[in-house]
Amino acid sequence: MKNLFYILLLFLPSIVFSQNNFIKQITFGDFDARNPFIYNNGYGNQGNPVFFELHNSGASNIYYKTYDESNNRFEDTVALTHNNYLNINPSFHPSIGVLFQTNQNSNWDIAFIPYENNNWGETTFLTTLQNNEIKPRLFNNKEDYYPSNVDSLNILFSRDGNIIHLNYKNNQAAEVEVFQSNNSFSYNEFAGLQDYFSGYSVFAIEEDVSGIKRIVRRIKPYNGNYEVKEILRDSCDCSDMDLAYTDFINWMLFYTDTLLGERRYFALSNPQAHNPSLLSLDILYNGNLSSLGLYLMLIITKNEDVTMFEPNWAYTYLLERNDTSYVRLDVSDLAFGVDSLHPLKVSASSLAIGALGTEYNQILVYTVWEDSVDGHLQLFGAPVHIQYSSVKEEISNNNFVLYQNYPNPFNPSTKIEYKLLKASDVKFKVYNFLGEKVIEQNLGYQTAGNYKLDFDGRELSSGIYIYSISADESRLSRKMMLVK
């Protein structure tokens, strides 16, 4: 877990840039653009659109903008809904589609537009009761980061103060009430994590009648019912809760709490575990933090000081100080060498961060936020470029040296180099992330020297794999990522 906190132990600089020529205005027009959302794809291999609400004449519709890598600019806005209702709170997953909240039926319902093979389908209503269903959220899904079979849509939403888990499969919706508000407790904020091995974990901030808050959790195994409620964090002034991944398989539950009169960020490490660790994010600042967003790219890079896989990163947040709102920007790749706080004309701006594609042979990560211009809310953004060049990090034992494959990630081929320190019988094997052997090759007896394998993953699916070289009785292994 120390990977993430190398970046979060940094202090905020005292310099504030009032004008930043690298900030781009993304939307323009006689309307309000609100509530941006970017799917947080850790591989960074595909350009994800920026989704948002376009408010005009008392209605709002779901729109998106895609970054045009060839021309280094945002393309024209594209409308996904076209009506005179309120369609709000968009979220997106490339294998599912867009989820949103709509009052088309005179009350709030949850709907989604499926997305398959680069085509949008027809709007489907997941709820149709007369009650108001609000705040739809997709489960954060570990299956996004290694091979698995996801055959249904799972979301959380709120109805009458109750937190509902909805599973949509084969055009049928099934609901389970996870947390129920009553005379003793109420629930407002919530998040869910789907784990290939353990099932579903739902987290919520619970508040009792005296105003005391706590973070609670319920777990549902895939082939079982939701287990009893557990208290993960008791007697806190908790808010702004969200989940984010911190490396290949680990997640954290982030939230703010009041410390010495200011809002600071804390995290529960591996929140689906039975005893998650509480960590404080020691970012030095004056003011109240909110809307922390993380982008950790799951690409292996070289680090001279450690022999572990270090993800690249980008993160951002909002800061309220002296009645002024700021968005924190990372401008280190633009030769400033520092982070900055950019002042906003509006408070409580909605914030999103994620990869929009590649630029200059680097992953292009954008922070997008709302700000006021010419009497309207518009979307603005600032880029961070993350390098994903080849690496030559090595691990060794007494018999041979194994280098990191390059390029990594790859599609469909990559090179694997190793150096024998003495003559040996050599074998090459590849395993998927579930430990199943998918390739085995006997390379035969080889003399001492340098060797290179050209590995072709054309017949494999996207995901994380372990490749292994055995020389006599010794074996060394490494991770590699195939992204198609």
Disulfide bonds with the S-S distance in Angstrom:
Cys236-Cys238 1.49
